[in-house]
């Protein structure tokens, strides 16, 4: 969801919460259990599959799908930044981060696959591994004379993953 759409959604949610949320009581109650409620609503309310969900399991699958998509977007963003950066410490950091994000995406995709064919403990294990690699990317920029150029993106992904993990925990 682009920033303008998010802003419009938050505005509408603030002005007309009952009209928007009463149509999706399962989403409302599920997102109410998350830490990042607004982001949860921004993720699930516009999604057709989520709006037609009849149980939390479907919402968990949708939240995980959006988390995988966001991780892929962050990975693509990192690669583009790396490719457009001159040689030096920033490019080296972006290169390391890119390697970690390949693993983040891989682990989240494994979690998504495991959701279909394995127990929830396997899903949670893959998600924990994704968190470890996401944090390793963040650590690459610590103590450097520059800040991470994608910290906003990685923070959003972290919040989305947290929401997905909470929703999975509700099953």
C-alpha positions as CSV (number, residue, x, y, z in Angstrom):
1,X,0.0,0.0,0.0
2,X,1.5,3.3,-1.0
3,X,1.9,6.1,1.6
4,X,-1.0,8.2,0.2
5,X,-3.4,5.2,0.3
6,X,-2.2,4.5,3.9
7,X,-2.8,8.1,4.9
8,X,-6.3,8.1,3.3
9,X,-7.1,4.8,5.0
10,X,-6.0,6.0,8.4
11,X,-8.0,9.2,7.9
12,X,-11.1,7.2,7.0
13,X,-10.5,4.8,9.8
14,X,-10.3,7.7,12.2
15,X,-13.4,9.5,10.9
16,X,-15.6,6.5,10.1
17,X,-14.3,3.6,12.2
18,X,-17.6,1.9,12.8
19,X,-18.6,2.0,9.1
20,X,-15.3,0.5,8.0
21,X,-14.7,-2.0,10.8
22,X,-18.2,-3.3,11.3
23,X,-18.0,-4.9,7.9
24,X,-15.0,-6.9,9.0
25,X,-15.6,-8.0,12.6
26,X,-13.2,-10.9,12.3
27,X,-10.4,-8.6,11.1
28,X,-11.2,-6.0,13.7
29,X,-11.1,-8.5,16.6
30,X,-8.0,-10.2,15.2
31,X,-6.1,-6.9,14.6
32,X,-7.1,-5.9,18.1
33,X,-4.8,-8.5,19.4
34,X,-1.7,-7.1,17.6
35,X,0.7,-4.5,18.7
36,X,0.5,-2.6,15.4
37,X,-3.3,-2.5,15.0
38,X,-3.4,0.2,12.3
39,X,-0.9,-1.5,10.1
40,X,-2.8,-4.8,10.6
41,X,-6.0,-3.1,9.5
42,X,-4.2,-1.4,6.6
43,X,-2.9,-4.8,5.5
44,X,-6.0,-6.9,5.9
45,X,-9.0,-4.7,5.3
46,X,-8.2,-4.0,1.6
47,X,-7.5,-7.7,0.9
48,X,-10.5,-9.6,-0.6
49,X,-9.4,-12.9,0.9
50,X,-9.1,-11.4,4.3
51,X,-12.4,-9.6,4.1
52,X,-14.2,-12.9,3.2
53,X,-12.3,-14.9,5.8
54,X,-14.4,-17.1,8.1
55,X,-11.6,-17.9,10.6
56,X,-8.3,-16.6,12.0
57,X,-6.4,-19.3,10.1
58,X,-7.2,-17.6,6.8
59,X,-6.3,-14.2,8.2
60,X,-2.9,-15.6,9.4
61,X,-2.2,-16.9,5.9
62,X,-3.1,-13.6,4.4
63,X,-0.9,-11.7,6.9
64,X,2.0,-14.0,6.2
65,X,1.5,-13.6,2.4
66,X,1.7,-9.8,2.8
67,X,4.8,-10.2,5.0
68,X,6.5,-12.2,2.3
69,X,5.5,-9.7,-0.3
70,X,6.9,-6.8,1.9
71,X,10.2,-8.8,2.5
72,X,10.5,-9.3,-1.3
73,X,10.0,-5.5,-1.8
74,X,12.6,-4.7,0.8
75,X,15.0,-7.1,-0.9
76,X,14.4,-5.5,-4.3
77,X,14.9,-2.1,-2.8
78,X,18.2,-3.1,-1.2
79,X,19.5,-4.6,-4.5
80,X,18.6,-1.3,-6.4
81,X,20.3,0.8,-3.8
82,X,23.4,-1.5,-3.9
83,X,23.5,-1.4,-7.7
84,X,23.3,2.4,-7.7
85,X,25.9,3.0,-5.0
86,X,29.5,3.7,-5.7
87,X,32.2,1.4,-4.3
88,X,32.9,1.9,-0.7
89,X,31.7,1.1,2.8
90,X,28.0,1.9,2.0
91,X,28.0,-0.5,-1.0
92,X,29.7,-3.1,1.2
93,X,27.1,-2.8,3.9
94,X,24.3,-2.9,1.3
95,X,25.9,-6.0,-0.3
96,X,25.9,-7.8,3.1
97,X,22.4,-6.7,3.8
98,X,21.3,-7.9,0.4
99,X,22.7,-11.3,1.2
100,X,20.8,-11.4,4.5
101,X,17.6,-10.3,2.9
102,X,17.8,-13.2,0.4
103,X,17.7,-15.4,3.5
104,X,14.9,-13.4,5.1
105,X,12.7,-13.9,2.0
106,X,13.7,-17.5,1.8
107,X,12.8,-18.2,5.5
108,X,9.5,-16.4,5.2
109,X,8.6,-18.3,2.0
110,X,9.5,-21.5,3.9
111,X,7.1,-20.4,6.7
112,X,4.4,-19.7,4.1
113,X,4.9,-23.2,2.6
114,X,5.1,-24.8,6.0
115,X,1.8,-23.2,6.9
116,X,0.2,-25.4,4.3
117,X,2.0,-28.7,5.0
118,X,3.5,-28.6,8.5
119,X,2.6,-27.7,12.0
120,X,2.5,-24.2,13.4
121,X,5.7,-24.8,15.4
122,X,7.6,-25.2,12.0
123,X,6.1,-21.9,10.7
124,X,7.1,-20.1,13.9
125,X,10.6,-21.6,13.6
126,X,11.1,-20.2,10.0
127,X,9.8,-16.8,11.1
128,X,12.2,-16.7,14.0
129,X,15.1,-17.4,11.5
130,X,13.8,-14.6,9.2
131,X,13.9,-12.3,12.2
132,X,17.5,-13.2,12.9
133,X,18.6,-12.4,9.4
134,X,16.6,-9.2,9.3
135,X,18.4,-8.1,12.5
136,X,21.8,-9.1,11.0
137,X,21.1,-6.7,8.2
138,X,20.3,-3.9,10.6
139,X,23.5,-4.7,12.6
140,X,25.6,-4.2,9.4
141,X,24.8,-0.4,9.7
142,X,25.5,-0.1,13.4
143,X,28.6,1.9,14.3
144,X,29.0,3.2,10.7
145,X,29.3,6.9,9.8
146,X,26.1,6.5,7.8
147,X,22.6,5.2,8.6
148,X,20.7,2.5,6.9
149,X,19.0,4.0,3.8
150,X,16.2,1.5,4.2
151,X,15.5,1.5,7.9
152,X,11.9,2.7,7.4
153,X,11.3,-0.3,5.1
154,X,12.8,-2.8,7.4
155,X,10.9,-1.3,10.4
156,X,7.6,-1.7,8.5
157,X,8.5,-5.3,7.7
158,X,9.4,-6.0,11.3
159,X,6.0,-4.7,12.4
160,X,4.2,-6.7,9.7
161,X,6.0,-9.8,10.7
162,X,5.2,-9.2,14.3
163,X,1.5,-8.8,13.4
164,X,1.6,-12.1,11.4
165,X,3.2,-13.9,14.3
166,X,0.6,-12.7,16.7
167,X,-2.2,-13.7,14.4
168,X,-0.6,-17.1,13.9
169,X,-0.5,-17.4,17.7
170,X,-4.2,-16.9,17.8
171,X,-4.9,-20.2,15.9
